[in-house]
Amino acid sequence: DIGVLDVTKMDSGNWFYGVAYQMYTWKASGAASAFTEIKQTTSLMPFITGLEYGAASWLDLRASITQNVLLGSDKTEDGTGGFAVEDANTIKNNTKVAAGFGVKMNKWTVDGSWAAATSATGAINTNSLLTNVALTYNF
């Protein structure tokens, strides 16, 4: 990943926006795959905007929206010479909405987040509600 993020301070919070270029490749091989080897290459350029707000001295709230712009491809190949099994344009229908919270209790902080991706119909997929939770102790 390489990108830029601008943060604007507001009363009790921050507004942020930015863009990044992301590229990654992964491979799978062995008996679990139908081919000798499967390789997936993805390149994205998501734009993100969001807000973090201190609702109370003990509670922080966050929300963000991410959408690919300009770039977005997902290519899957088998290991028999680069035959493209699937080549998808990931710019369309890829908006992600996320929200989070931080609850502070003395030196402890419980932080959680929700993330939901929209489908082709515009409905929000809520399969990953509260999938990321962290407990932090500050010395």
Disulfide bonds with the S-S distance in Angstrom:
none
